[in-house]
Amino acid sequence: MLPDPKKGAVSFGGPKCLQQSHMVAPEEVGQYVAARMPNAQLHIIAATGHCPHMSAPAETIEAMRQFLDS
């Protein structure tokens, strides 16, 4: 279970990149995590494996840019 951000345990957000059709962490998990982290942004990207920056670098960079520009 994630710490409750209302209690100050999680005080930061950021871009959360989740691969499409991820077997371990489905989209619902990403939504759950993003909803509980201040300023989090969930991005579903067409990547594979646990290294989205390697399998989908352009999409990963775009997610990071969107967060930094917000």
C-alpha positions as MATLAB code, in Angstrom:
seq = 'MLPDPKKGAVSFGGPKCLQQSHMVAPEEVGQYVAARMPNAQLHIIAATGHCPHMSAPAETIEAMRQFLDS';
ca = [
       0.000    0.000    0.000;
       1.209    3.494   -0.795;
       1.652    6.059    1.971;
      -1.171    8.566    2.356;
       0.046   11.866    0.793;
      -2.359   13.755    3.056;
      -0.151   12.690    5.957;
       2.945   14.089    4.281;
       4.591   10.764    3.457;
       4.596   11.498   -0.285;
       5.186   15.136   -1.117;
       6.160   15.018   -4.776;
       4.655   13.960   -8.066;
       6.033   13.760  -11.523;
       5.446   11.983  -14.776;
       4.393    8.375  -14.313;
       4.973    6.418  -17.511;
       3.139    3.137  -17.810;
       3.452    0.744  -20.709;
       0.351   -0.382  -22.572;
      -0.752   -3.909  -21.630;
       1.715   -4.191  -18.760;
       1.298   -7.609  -17.115;
       2.514   -6.614  -13.652;
       1.046   -3.112  -13.369;
      -2.140   -2.653  -15.402;
      -3.503    0.805  -16.157;
      -5.670    0.712  -13.017;
      -2.512    0.520  -10.904;
      -1.051    3.549  -12.671;
      -4.279    5.464  -12.111;
      -4.265    4.500   -8.428;
      -0.668    5.653   -7.954;
      -1.122    8.901   -9.901;
      -4.310    9.776   -7.993;
      -2.450    9.537   -4.695;
       0.627   11.575   -5.579;
       0.457   15.369   -5.700;
       1.140   16.814   -9.163;
       1.467   13.361  -10.745;
       0.721   12.940  -14.435;
      -0.020    9.485  -15.828;
       1.174    8.790  -19.362;
       0.285    5.507  -21.063;
       2.975    4.871  -23.652;
       3.644    2.232  -26.306;
       6.731    0.767  -24.661;
       7.785   -2.717  -23.690;
       9.535   -4.088  -20.635;
      10.721   -2.052  -17.676;
      12.856    0.440  -19.614;
      10.462    2.756  -21.461;
      13.288    5.215  -22.075;
      14.932    2.510  -24.215;
      11.953    0.925  -25.985;
      10.003    4.167  -26.541;
      12.450    7.035  -26.034;
      10.476    9.672  -27.952;
       7.276    9.023  -25.984;
       9.163    8.996  -22.689;
      10.867   12.301  -23.492;
       7.532   13.837  -24.527;
       5.956   12.772  -21.206;
       8.832   14.378  -19.340;
       8.576   17.570  -21.398;
       4.841   17.845  -20.743;
       5.449   17.569  -17.021;
       8.292   20.096  -17.010;
       6.262   22.555  -19.072;
       3.251   22.368  -16.748;
];
